C-alpha cells in the first residue's frame, strides 16, 4: 500500500473547518479580529479636480453653454498654468488624488468627478450635481488661479444665494469655507493678498457651486503665475502640503 499524499489546506479553509467543527460540537468559536474604527468611517466625500487634460483638444465641446441657475456659462475651460507651462489641470488632479488617499486612509469613501487627466469636461453643471449623486457629505472643488505674478496665496470661494438653487446649502457652505481656510492656514499656506484678503469670497456665478445640493466650496490653492506659489505647486512636497491643508479643513468641518 502506498502512502496517500495530503494537500495543504489554505488558512481560510482551515478557519472555515474550525468554525464548522466548533458549531457541531456546540463550542463557541474564537472571535475573529475586527478592524478598529477610523475617524472618517461612514463619511462620503466628493472631490472635483478642476478642468481636465483634454479640454484644450475639445474646444468646441467645452465652449457649449450650460445653465448655472442664473445665467449661461461655458461647459468648462482649459485652466491656467505656471509661467514655465505646468498646467493647472495636472496640479488639481494630483492634489485631488493625494487628498483622496489621505481621506480613504481615515476611513472615508471618496468619489471624484474625474479619475483621469486626459479627458474633457465634465461640464460645470454635472460637477455641481455630482455630490448629491454619490450621496456625499460635502463637495470640494480644487483649483489654482492665474492672476498677476505680484500676488500670491489661497482663497476659498463659497456659494451665495441663487434662489431655488443654493438656498439649502449656503449656511453650511459658509461653515465649510471657514473650516477650509483654517485647515490651509494650519498647514502653513499663505492666505491670498489679492481679490479677497479674508481668504473667503462669496460667488453666485459658478456653476459647480450653484448646482450643488450638498455643502460645497471651491478652493483656489494659490496663484500659478507667482514664483513662490508655483514652486510649491510643482513639487511633490508642495502638493502634499496643499493636500494636508485640505484634509485638515474637511476634518475640521466634520468635527472628526
C-alpha positions as CSV (number, residue, x, y, z in Angstrom):
1,X,0.0,0.0,0.0
2,X,1.3,3.4,-0.9
3,X,1.0,6.4,1.4
4,X,-1.7,8.9,0.4
5,X,-0.4,12.4,0.0
6,X,-2.4,15.2,1.7
7,X,-2.7,18.6,0.1
8,X,-2.3,21.5,2.4
9,X,-5.5,23.3,3.3
10,X,-5.4,27.1,2.9
11,X,-5.6,29.2,6.0
12,X,-9.1,30.5,5.0
13,X,-10.2,26.9,4.6
14,X,-8.8,25.9,8.0
15,X,-10.7,28.7,9.6
16,X,-13.9,27.6,7.9
17,X,-13.4,23.9,9.0
18,X,-12.7,25.0,12.6
19,X,-15.9,27.1,12.6
20,X,-17.9,24.1,11.3
21,X,-16.4,21.8,13.9
22,X,-17.0,24.3,16.7
23,X,-20.6,24.7,15.7
24,X,-21.1,20.9,15.5
25,X,-19.6,20.4,19.0
26,X,-21.5,23.3,20.5
27,X,-18.4,25.2,21.3
28,X,-18.3,29.0,20.9
29,X,-15.7,29.8,18.2
30,X,-12.9,32.3,18.8
31,X,-13.9,35.8,17.8
32,X,-12.5,37.0,14.5
33,X,-10.4,40.2,14.6
34,X,-12.4,43.4,14.0
35,X,-10.9,46.5,12.3
36,X,-10.6,49.4,14.7
37,X,-12.9,52.3,13.9
38,X,-11.3,55.1,11.8
39,X,-12.1,58.8,12.3
40,X,-14.0,59.2,9.0
41,X,-15.9,55.9,8.9
42,X,-19.3,56.5,7.3
43,X,-18.3,59.7,5.7
44,X,-18.6,60.2,1.9
45,X,-16.6,63.0,0.2
46,X,-16.9,64.3,-3.4
47,X,-13.8,65.7,-4.9
48,X,-13.7,67.8,-8.0
49,X,-10.3,68.3,-9.7
50,X,-10.9,71.4,-11.8
51,X,-10.7,71.4,-15.6
52,X,-9.2,68.4,-17.4
53,X,-6.2,67.5,-19.5
54,X,-8.1,67.0,-22.8
55,X,-10.1,70.2,-22.6
56,X,-7.8,72.1,-25.0
57,X,-8.3,69.5,-27.6
58,X,-12.1,69.7,-27.3
59,X,-12.6,73.5,-27.6
60,X,-16.0,73.2,-29.3
61,X,-17.4,70.8,-26.6
62,X,-16.2,72.8,-23.6
63,X,-17.4,76.1,-25.2
64,X,-21.0,74.9,-25.3
65,X,-23.1,76.9,-22.8
66,X,-24.8,75.3,-19.8
67,X,-27.4,76.8,-17.4
68,X,-26.0,77.6,-14.0
69,X,-29.2,78.8,-12.3
70,X,-28.9,82.5,-13.0
71,X,-27.3,82.6,-16.5
72,X,-25.4,80.6,-19.1
73,X,-21.7,79.7,-18.8
74,X,-19.3,77.6,-20.9
75,X,-19.3,73.9,-20.1
76,X,-15.7,74.1,-18.9
77,X,-12.4,75.9,-19.5
78,X,-8.8,74.9,-20.1
79,X,-7.5,76.4,-16.9
80,X,-4.3,78.3,-16.3
81,X,-0.6,77.3,-15.9
82,X,2.6,78.4,-14.3
83,X,4.9,80.7,-16.4
84,X,7.0,77.6,-17.2
85,X,4.0,75.8,-18.6
86,X,3.0,73.4,-15.7
87,X,-0.8,73.1,-16.2
88,X,-3.5,73.8,-13.6
89,X,-5.5,70.7,-14.6
90,X,-2.5,68.5,-13.7
91,X,-2.0,70.2,-10.3
92,X,-5.7,69.9,-9.5
93,X,-5.7,66.2,-10.4
94,X,-2.6,65.3,-8.4
95,X,-3.7,67.2,-5.3
96,X,-7.1,65.6,-5.5
97,X,-5.6,62.1,-5.7
98,X,-3.4,63.0,-2.7
99,X,-6.5,64.2,-0.8
100,X,-8.4,61.1,-1.7
101,X,-5.6,58.7,-0.4
102,X,-5.5,60.6,2.9
103,X,-9.2,60.6,3.3
104,X,-9.5,56.9,2.5
105,X,-6.8,56.1,5.0
106,X,-9.0,57.8,7.6
107,X,-12.0,55.6,6.6
108,X,-13.9,57.9,4.2
109,X,-15.4,56.9,0.9
110,X,-14.2,59.2,-1.8
111,X,-15.7,59.9,-5.2
112,X,-14.0,62.1,-7.9
113,X,-15.7,63.9,-10.7
114,X,-12.9,62.7,-13.0
115,X,-10.5,59.9,-12.4
116,X,-8.0,60.6,-15.2
117,X,-6.3,63.7,-16.5
118,X,-6.6,63.1,-20.3
119,X,-10.3,63.5,-20.9
120,X,-12.5,66.6,-21.3
121,X,-15.2,68.0,-19.1
122,X,-17.3,67.1,-17.3
123,X,-19.4,70.3,-17.6
124,X,-19.7,72.5,-14.5
125,X,-23.4,71.6,-14.0
126,X,-22.6,67.9,-13.8
127,X,-19.7,68.6,-11.5
128,X,-22.1,70.5,-9.2
129,X,-24.7,67.8,-9.2
130,X,-22.1,65.1,-8.5
131,X,-22.0,65.5,-4.7
132,X,-25.7,64.7,-4.4
133,X,-25.4,61.9,-7.0
134,X,-22.9,60.0,-4.9
135,X,-24.5,60.8,-1.5
136,X,-21.6,62.9,-0.4
137,X,-21.4,64.9,2.9
138,X,-19.7,67.7,1.0
139,X,-18.2,68.7,-2.3
140,X,-14.7,70.1,-2.6
141,X,-13.6,71.6,-5.9
142,X,-9.8,72.0,-6.3
143,X,-8.3,74.8,-8.5
144,X,-5.4,77.2,-8.9
145,X,-5.5,80.8,-10.0
146,X,-3.7,82.7,-12.8
147,X,-3.5,86.2,-11.6
148,X,-0.7,88.8,-11.8
149,X,2.6,87.4,-10.7
150,X,2.9,90.0,-8.0
151,X,0.2,88.3,-5.9
152,X,0.2,85.0,-4.0
153,X,-1.8,82.8,-1.7
154,X,-5.0,80.8,-1.5
155,X,-8.6,81.8,-1.1
156,X,-11.9,79.8,-0.7
157,X,-15.0,80.5,-2.7
158,X,-18.4,79.7,-1.3
159,X,-21.9,79.9,-2.9
160,X,-24.1,82.9,-2.4
161,X,-27.9,82.9,-2.7
162,X,-29.2,81.8,-6.0
163,X,-32.9,81.4,-5.4
164,X,-34.1,77.9,-6.0
165,X,-30.6,76.5,-6.3
166,X,-28.3,77.3,-3.3
167,X,-30.8,78.2,-0.6
168,X,-30.4,74.9,1.1
169,X,-26.6,74.9,1.2
170,X,-25.5,78.5,1.7
171,X,-25.2,78.4,5.5
172,X,-23.4,75.0,5.7
173,X,-21.1,76.0,2.8
174,X,-20.1,79.1,4.8
175,X,-19.1,76.9,7.7
176,X,-17.2,74.7,5.3
177,X,-15.4,77.6,3.8
178,X,-14.2,78.8,7.2
179,X,-13.0,75.3,8.1
180,X,-11.1,75.0,4.8
181,X,-9.4,78.4,5.4
182,X,-8.3,77.3,8.9
183,X,-7.0,74.0,7.6
184,X,-4.9,75.6,4.9
185,X,-3.6,78.2,7.3
186,X,-2.7,75.5,9.8
187,X,-0.8,73.7,7.1
188,X,1.4,76.7,6.7
189,X,0.0,78.0,3.5
190,X,-0.3,81.8,2.9
191,X,-3.7,83.5,2.6
192,X,-4.2,85.5,-0.6
193,X,-3.1,89.1,-0.7
194,X,-5.4,90.0,-3.6
195,X,-9.0,89.5,-4.7
196,X,-10.1,88.9,-1.1
197,X,-7.8,89.4,1.8
198,X,-10.1,87.5,4.2
199,X,-9.4,84.2,2.4
200,X,-13.1,83.7,1.6
201,X,-15.1,85.0,-1.3
202,X,-18.8,84.6,-2.0
203,X,-19.7,83.8,-5.6
204,X,-23.0,83.4,-7.4
205,X,-21.7,82.8,-10.9
206,X,-20.0,79.4,-10.6
207,X,-22.0,76.5,-11.9
208,X,-20.2,73.9,-9.8
209,X,-21.4,75.7,-6.6
210,X,-24.8,76.8,-7.9
211,X,-25.8,73.3,-8.9
212,X,-24.6,71.6,-5.7
213,X,-27.1,70.1,-3.3
214,X,-24.5,69.4,-0.6
215,X,-22.3,71.9,1.2
216,X,-19.7,73.0,-1.4
217,X,-16.6,75.2,-1.8
218,X,-14.1,75.9,-4.5
219,X,-10.5,76.4,-3.3
220,X,-8.0,78.4,-5.4
221,X,-4.9,76.9,-3.8
222,X,-2.6,79.6,-5.0
223,X,-1.5,81.8,-7.9
224,X,0.3,79.7,-10.5
225,X,1.9,82.9,-12.0
226,X,3.6,83.8,-8.7
227,X,7.1,82.4,-8.3
228,X,6.7,81.2,-4.7
229,X,3.3,79.6,-5.3
230,X,4.4,78.0,-8.5
231,X,7.5,76.5,-6.8
232,X,5.3,74.9,-4.2
233,X,2.7,73.6,-6.7
234,X,5.2,71.9,-9.0
235,X,6.8,69.7,-6.3
236,X,5.5,66.6,-4.6
237,X,6.3,68.1,-1.2
238,X,4.4,71.2,-2.0
239,X,1.3,69.4,-3.3
240,X,1.4,67.2,-0.2
241,X,1.2,70.4,1.9
242,X,-1.9,71.5,0.0
243,X,-3.4,68.1,0.4
244,X,-2.7,68.1,4.2
245,X,-4.4,71.5,4.5
246,X,-7.5,70.5,2.5
247,X,-7.9,67.3,4.5
248,X,-7.5,69.3,7.8
249,X,-10.2,71.6,6.6
250,X,-12.6,68.7,5.8
251,X,-12.0,67.1,9.2
252,X,-12.5,70.5,11.0
253,X,-15.8,70.9,9.2
254,X,-16.9,67.4,10.1
255,X,-15.7,67.6,13.7
256,X,-13.8,64.4,13.2
